[in-house]
Amino acid sequence: MSDKTGIEWTDSTWNPLRGCSRVSDGCRNCYAESQAARIQSMDRGRGVPEGEGSYDGLLAKGGQWNGEIKVVHQVLDQPLRWRKPRLIFVNSMSDLFHEAVTVETLDRIFAVMLACAAFNNRQHTFQVLTKRAERMRSYLASRTPAEHLKAWAEAGDRWIHVDDGDVIFSEYICGLTCHDWAEDGTNRADSPYMPWGYTKTLFPLPNLWLGVSVENQATTDQRVQDLMSTPATVRWISAEPLLGPVDLSSWLEIGSLKSDLGLSNPGIDWVVVGGESGPKARPMHPSWARPLRDQCAAAGVPFLFKQWGEHLPWTQFGDAKIVDAPEQTRFQTSEFTDGTWNDVGRPTWSDSADGHIDDEQCAGRVGKRAAGRLLDGKLHEGYPRTALRSADPVALKGKQTA
């Protein structure tokens, strides 16, 4: 949990859960595992007894997540203490829909997001990413909208408080659903009184973006299908680390599957693309990133290019490649051959100058900061437009929308 974060597409992270386990090749160099190991080492250095540290018991001897999950009860209500509206990435150090997370725990976390949707002074937007799209779909399709809202509201009783001290949280939420309230708070439509009968303004949660993390076409085909079958106000895809070509065009063009659970929007609302960072990072080929940019442009879907990661393709160096040729000789380089990146050592200026190496097929390890966020010289920072309890789109403060 942090009030600030270096993640380019969000404002804050909220970690009510800690721990995870690997499910696909995109997890191989998990940044959260490395961060957990670093914090564990710092705990020992600060004299925190083994077993009492923040991430003790969550990592195997090899440094990988061991599948155990900790619920961090003391930060469950953290977003309710943040008054300024912000984008909040949920569980940067875990996966919300991990198989070890109980339904009761999910209900408590969703209770916080429900409260922020219902309270006018807590208008945060929550961003969820999962590699466990099937569990996400199963959970959100397991009840009717009324049953979900009631379960979440009751999970927040006794610790989520409303301004009226005589009203508990579930009573407050029930009051929002007992009539088809107009924007001005009146019952102009003269709707009959039905507790939990009018759910369209709160389910799917208007302040929740549900997304899946993918790394190649196989994981895309598997996870996006489940995402499209999940009730959501905003659906998004994070192709990071992008480890191979991905075609999203069919998902961007078709509508969501019809359902009586309240599928709000007709397709994918946002796509984020990024390369891998960290000491063992794998390069991202520009021919993997460009088609996703172009597919989004053709479909009118906001596109955000998050980073190249540790490696920068030679074609992306631009003029710096000529001006700063001696510096380039210190770059570790990978060459893309037969669909695989292979280390080729340190390049020399003559390698690229005399045409012996195709620049499009090479990437230099320059570090995340130096590699930057420009794709073919342009910053792509699109965001979806969202509406919180309103028909009018609201542009998030400080974020470019498309």
ABEGO torsion letter per residue (X at the ends): XBABBABAABABBBBABBEBBBABAAAAABAAAAAAAAAAAAAAAAGBBBGABAABGABBAAGBBAGBBBBBAAAAAAAAABABBBBBBBGAABBAABAABBAAAAAAAAAAAAAAAABAABBBBBBBBBABAAAAAAAAAABBAAAAAAAAAAAABGABBBABAABBAAAAAAAAAABBBBAAGBBAAGBBBBBGABAAAAOBBAABBBBBBBABAAAAAAAAAAAAABBBABBBBBBOBBABBBBAAAAAABBBBBBAAGBABABBABBBBBBBBEAABBBBBAAAAAAAAAAAAAAGBBBBBABAEABBBAAAAEAAAAAAAAAAAABBBBBBBGGBBBBAEBBBAAAAAAGABBAAABBBBAEAAAAEABBGGBBBBBBBBBBBGBABBBBBBGBBBX
